[in-house]
Amino acid sequence: MTLAAGLDYVDLEFQGNPGIIATGILHGSQGVALVDPGPSTTLPVLTKALTDRGFAPADVRTILLTHIHLDHAGATGSLIEACPYAEVFVHERGAPHMADPSKLIASATRLYGDDMDRLWGEIRPVPESRLREISEAGRFDIVGHEVDVVGTPGHASHHVSYFLPANRLAFVGDTAGMCRPSGRLVVPPTPPPDIDLEAWRRSTDRILAWEPETLFLTHFGPQPAPRVHVQQLWKRIEDWSRKVRTSLDEPGTDDEKARRFSETVMVDLTRAANRTEAESYERAGRFDYSWAGLARYWRKKAAASDE
């Protein structure tokens, strides 16, 4: 499916599953730009998709990262080696971890353990000379497209979003949540360690202030009616927050609480859609990790209020 003239996207078919991770493509007079190239495990799919569209590695001039989580940015180092003219746009707080991903890998390994290689593959560093650090706001010419950028923390402290005024299209990474191609449900990805719901609310306000006509989610693809979409996102964030806060006062270990939360979410999503859709959302973002991220946030809030 083509978004508009000069805009396209690729289903990376993560772990053989459609509708999980999407990479945006901008192309124009100056070459090709990629938005969130995904993990290294999906590089063969991305490379073939570019070839099928008539693009060579040398045509890739820009890689735009919404944030550095491995499902969005893990392939960046490998791509930079293959694309001799490409530079990487990334938030200034994320840039050091692209140049030296050792801490990023260690943090992810604490979550994914033995599944690291199967899920994400090789994670190579990006030479500092190929990094273009961005801060909280700016406007850039990206392969012939005018692109605005603004900081959108909440899911991650170093998250940014990109807006194409000519197309009224916003590439929002994880800030607008996850939505399967069916478009029936909007689900928040809230893994540790950076979840900040107050910052997240400000970020969705910033995105809506652009007055976009379409939101492009890395998980997954173009979504119409941005204001309705964001309302649905916050309705579920608030519901999940209530569930997590209640669970913190219940007996059991954190693992047990996270498992009960996951089971409850699966029931809720199955009722709202069906079991297959619910399982697809869980593959896109594990619910036990979402419990952990929200639990960390609310515990920090409680500790701060006690000081």
C-alpha positions in Angstrom: 0.0 0.0 0.0 1.4 3.4 -1.0 0.7 6.3 1.4 1.1 9.2 -1.1 3.4 10.4 -3.8 6.9 9.9 -2.5 5.7 8.0 0.6 5.5 4.2 1.2 6.0 1.6 3.8 7.1 -2.0 4.3 5.7 -4.7 6.5 8.8 -6.3 8.0 7.0 -9.5 8.7 8.6 -9.8 12.1 9.1 -13.4 13.2 7.1 -14.4 10.1 4.0 -12.4 11.3 2.4 -9.7 9.3 1.2 -6.4 10.8 3.7 -6.2 13.6 6.5 -3.8 12.5 6.4 -1.3 9.7 9.2 0.8 8.2 8.3 4.1 6.6 9.9 5.1 3.3 10.3 8.6 2.0 11.7 9.0 -1.5 12.4 12.0 -3.6 14.9 14.0 -5.7 17.7 13.3 -3.2 17.3 9.6 -2.6 15.5 7.5 0.0 14.9 7.9 3.8 13.8 5.1 6.1 11.8 5.7 9.3 12.4 3.1 12.0 14.2 0.3 10.0 13.4 -2.4 12.6 15.6 -5.1 14.0 18.4 -6.9 12.1 16.3 -10.1 12.0 14.0 -8.4 9.4 16.8 -6.9 7.3 16.3 -9.4 4.5 12.7 -8.4 4.2 13.5 -4.7 4.2 16.3 -5.1 1.7 14.1 -7.1 -0.7 11.3 -4.5 -0.4 13.7 -1.7 -1.3 15.1 -3.7 -4.3 11.6 -4.5 -5.5 10.9 -0.7 -5.5 14.0 -0.1 -7.6 16.2 1.4 -4.8 19.8 0.5 -4.2 21.7 0.8 -0.9 23.5 3.9 -2.2 20.1 5.5 -2.6 19.4 5.5 1.1 20.5 8.9 2.4 18.7 9.2 5.8 17.5 6.9 8.6 15.0 8.6 10.9 14.7 7.0 14.3 11.8 7.7 16.5 13.8 6.0 19.4 16.5 3.5 19.8 14.5 0.4 21.1 15.6 -2.7 19.2 12.3 -3.3 17.4 12.7 0.2 15.9 16.4 0.7 15.5 18.3 -2.5 16.0 19.2 -2.8 12.3 20.6 0.7 12.0 24.3 -0.2 12.4 24.1 -3.0 9.8 22.3 -0.6 7.4 24.9 2.1 7.8 27.6 -0.4 6.7 25.6 -1.3 3.6 24.4 2.3 2.8 27.6 4.4 2.2 25.8 7.8 2.0 23.3 7.4 4.8 23.2 9.4 8.0 21.1 8.7 11.1 18.8 11.2 12.7 18.3 10.4 16.4 17.6 12.2 19.6 20.7 13.5 21.3 20.0 11.3 24.4 19.8 8.2 22.2 22.8 9.0 20.0 25.5 7.7 22.4 23.7 4.4 22.6 23.8 4.0 18.9 27.5 4.7 18.8 28.1 2.3 21.6 25.1 -0.1 22.0 26.6 -2.1 24.9 24.3 -0.5 27.6 21.3 -0.8 25.3 22.1 -4.5 24.7 22.6 -5.1 28.4 19.3 -3.4 29.3 17.4 -5.4 26.6 19.0 -8.6 27.7 17.6 -8.2 31.2 14.1 -8.3 29.5 14.6 -10.8 26.7 17.3 -13.1 28.0 18.0 -16.0 25.7 15.6 -14.7 23.1 17.8 -11.7 22.2 19.4 -13.2 19.1 16.2 -14.9 17.9 14.2 -11.7 18.2 16.7 -8.9 17.3 19.8 -10.4 15.7 23.1 -8.5 15.5 23.3 -5.0 16.9 26.2 -3.1 15.4 27.4 0.3 16.4 26.9 3.4 14.2 30.0 5.5 13.6 29.7 8.9 15.4 30.4 10.6 12.1 27.2 9.2 10.6 25.0 10.3 13.5 22.9 13.5 13.2 21.8 14.4 16.7 18.5 16.2 17.1 17.0 17.8 20.2 13.5 18.9 21.0 12.4 20.5 17.8 13.5 21.4 14.3 12.7 21.4 10.6 14.7 19.5 8.0 14.8 18.8 4.3 14.8 15.0 4.1 15.3 13.7 0.5 13.2 16.5 -0.9 10.5 16.4 1.8 10.0 19.1 4.4 10.0 17.3 7.8 9.3 18.8 11.3 10.5 17.0 14.3 9.5 17.3 18.0 10.4 15.5 21.2 7.6 13.1 22.2 8.8 11.4 25.4 6.6 9.2 27.5 7.2 5.7 26.1 10.9 6.5 26.0 12.7 9.7 27.3 14.5 10.1 24.0 11.5 9.6 21.7 10.8 12.0 18.8 8.1 12.2 16.1 8.3 13.4 12.6 5.7 15.4 10.6 5.3 16.0 6.9 3.2 19.2 6.6 2.6 18.7 2.8 1.0 15.3 3.5 -0.4 16.0 7.0 1.3 12.7 8.0 3.0 12.1 11.4 5.4 9.3 12.0 4.9 8.7 15.7 6.8 5.6 16.6 5.2 4.2 19.8 3.8 7.5 21.1 0.3 6.8 19.6 0.5 3.1 20.8 0.0 0.0 18.8 -2.9 -0.7 16.4 -3.3 -3.8 14.2 -4.1 -3.2 10.5 -7.8 -3.9 11.3 -7.7 -0.6 13.3 -10.1 -1.9 15.9 -8.1 -1.5 19.0 -5.4 0.9 20.2 -3.0 -0.6 22.8 -0.3 1.2 24.7 3.3 -0.2 24.8 4.5 0.5 28.4 7.6 -1.5 29.1 10.3 -0.3 31.5 12.3 1.7 32.2 11.2 5.1 30.8 7.4 5.2 31.1 6.2 8.7 32.1 2.5 9.2 31.7 2.6 13.0 32.3 5.2 13.5 29.6 3.3 11.1 27.3 0.1 13.2 27.6 2.1 16.3 26.6 3.6 14.4 23.7 0.2 13.3 22.3 -0.9 16.9 22.6 2.1 18.0 20.6 1.3 15.6 17.9 -2.3 16.6 17.7 -1.2 20.3 17.5 0.3 19.5 14.1 -3.3 18.7 13.0 -2.3 15.6 11.2 -4.7 13.7 9.0 -2.9 10.4 9.4 -0.7 8.9 12.1 1.9 6.4 11.1 2.6 3.8 13.8 5.7 1.6 13.7 3.2 -1.0 15.2 1.4 -0.8 12.7 1.1 1.5 9.7 -1.2 4.4 8.8 -4.1 5.2 11.0 -6.8 7.8 10.2 -8.8 10.0 12.6 -5.9 11.0 14.9 -8.0 12.6 17.6 -10.2 9.6 18.0 -7.2 7.3 17.9 -5.5 9.2 20.7 -8.7 9.2 22.8 -8.8 5.5 22.5 -5.1 5.2 23.5 -5.6 7.2 26.7 -8.8 5.3 27.6 -6.7 2.1 27.6 -3.7 3.7 29.3 -6.0 4.9 32.1 -7.7 1.4 32.3 -4.3 -0.4 32.5 -3.1 2.1 35.1 -6.1 1.3 37.3 -5.4 -2.4 37.0 -1.7 -2.1 37.7 -2.2 0.2 40.7 -4.8 -2.2 42.2 -2.4 -5.1 41.6 0.4 -3.4 43.6 -1.7 -3.8 46.8 -2.5 -7.4 46.1 -0.5 -10.4 47.4 2.0 -12.2 45.3 5.3 -11.6 43.5 5.7 -9.1 40.7 5.9 -12.0 38.3 2.6 -13.3 39.5 1.0 -9.9 39.3 2.3 -9.4 35.8 1.0 -12.7 34.7 -2.5 -12.0 36.2 -2.5 -8.6 34.4 -1.5 -10.3 31.1 -4.3 -12.8 31.5 -6.9 -10.0 32.2 -5.7 -8.0 29.2 -6.0 -11.0 26.9 -9.6 -11.6 28.1 -10.4 -7.9 27.5 -8.9 -7.8 24.0 -10.5 -11.1 23.0 -13.9 -9.7 24.0 -13.3 -6.5 22.1 -12.0 -8.3 19.0 -11.1 -12.0 19.0 -8.4 -14.3 20.3 -6.3 -14.1 17.2 -6.1 -10.3 17.3 -5.4 -10.4 21.1 -2.5 -12.8 20.5 -1.2 -10.6 17.7 -1.1 -7.6 20.0 0.7 -9.6 22.6 3.4 -10.5 20.0 3.8 -6.8 19.2 4.3 -5.9 22.8 4.2 -8.3 25.7 1.7 -7.4 28.3 3.8 -8.6 31.3 6.4 -6.0 30.2 3.7 -3.4 30.1 2.7 -4.2 33.6 6.3 -3.8 34.7 6.7 -0.4 33.1 3.5 0.9 34.6 4.3 -0.6 38.0 7.7 1.1 38.0 6.0 4.5 37.1 3.3 4.3 39.8 5.8 3.1 42.4 8.1 6.1 41.7 5.1 8.4 41.9 4.1 7.0 45.3 7.7 7.2 46.6 7.9 10.8 45.5 4.7 11.7 47.2 5.9 10.2 50.5 9.1 12.3 50.5 
